[in-house]
């Protein structure tokens, strides 16, 4: 499957794009994962948002954070793929595109993520290495991981 990518700063998202983005994140992080948390954490406004489309359908997204926004390092967060597209390679394509976009936007630096523990091997396949003990975030085990600059 070939997704079409858009990488837009929050200020450049249309109402339709923003609604689809927040709906997808809610579908997965709140409903599917049965996790009550405040997704809108006041970081989105300072981020670029990578959007992966299959035609008109938003199927994956991630937010790209400049250094000193979430961490000292560049960061990728709110990585999400539609349940309807699991197993199609959409998640892998999203991470490849997100890493590439981070380097284009912010230069060649380390990238830090807060990853759900069950996805550790997935992120390791992109060169991320665990850098913290397991911690609880909103009832889900997480770890911090870093991908060293290319």
C-alpha positions, 0 to 999 in steps of 0.5 A, a space after each residue: 500500500 502506498 500512502 500519500 504524506 502531508 507534513 504540516 505545522 499545526 497552524 496550517 492544518 485545516 479544520 477537516 484535517 485537525 478533526 480527522 487527526 483528533 478522531 483517529 487519536 481518540 479512536 486508538 488511544 482512548 477507545 481501543 486502549 481503554 485509556 482515559 487521558 487528556 490527549 490535547 496536552 497543549 503541545 500540538 500547537 507547537 508541532 508539525 503533524 505528519 499525516 498519512 492518507 489512503 485516498 481521502 482517509 487519514 490512516 496514520 499520523 504522528 506529531 513531530 516535536 522540535 528540540 526542547 518541546 517535549 524533551 531536549 532532543 527532537 521527538 516523535 509522539 502520538 504515533 497512531 495507525 487506524 485499526 483498519 490498516 493494521 498489518 498493511 505496513 502503514 505503521 512502519 511507513 509512518 515511522 520511516 517517514 516521521 524519522 525522515 521528516 524530523 531530520 528535514 525539519 530539525 536537522 540531524 540530531 538524536 530523536 527521543 520517544 516515550 514508547 508503549 512497552 509492547 512496541 519496544 521491538 517495533 521501535 528497535 527495528 528503526 534503531 531506537 534503544 531503550 534508555 529508561 526503566 519501565 514507567 506507568 503513563 496513564 495506566 500503560 507501561 512505557 519506556 523512553 527510547 533514543 535513536 542516535 543521530 544518523 
